[in-house]
Amino acid sequence: MDQPPASSDRPVLPLQYAHPRTAADEQSNAEAAIMAGAALAGYRRYFRHTRDAVRFYGEFQSRRFARGTVDQICKGCGAPTANVARIDWRFVIPMRTMEFGMSTEGNRAFLQTHHSLCDECFRRTALRVQRFRRRRAGAIALGVIGVILLIQSGRMPSPIGSWCAVLSLGLVVLTMLFVKLILRPPPLPPALQHVVAGTFENISRIP
Ligand SMILES: [Zn+2]
């Protein structure tokens, strides 16, 4: 997976807090809200812009689950282990919560978290991830076929065209259901599924 934040050559501007004079308070309030599991709405108010809240979230969670913070207890089975896994997450803010006229650039953050995971649990997780990707690809293919059929059905003589339209709509609905079921929760051990409010991208073993 790509890791855009580090490779970005854009200057990183300082975060703008809602009340710059009490920035330290705003920061600790935002941290407390995130630790308590608040959604964006819960810590957005401590920042002037949504993009600052998103960036803060990414940076704070990356620090919180940095490589040096792992506790050497496997998050899959609870056994002691020195092995560490890194998870890549994508955090995307829906467009409707963005400020008017802002570019889409600030609405996503990429973050990485680190966790203790023994060999066996990593192997099992990697298998689940493989299956997850295959099913997701299958669901997307089904949706694409549905959309193509829907477009083609308009050119077919009735009643074949009507049946084709019904079939394709069915395929599209099925795809949406599949995606909803397949993408949530991510294919991780339960203890790791919700560590951050992001979309699971990848898991890798790190030395
Ligand atoms: Zn384990």
Residues whose N, C-alpha, C, O or C-beta is under 5 A from the ligand:
A	BS01	ZN	C74 G76 C77 G78 C118 C121
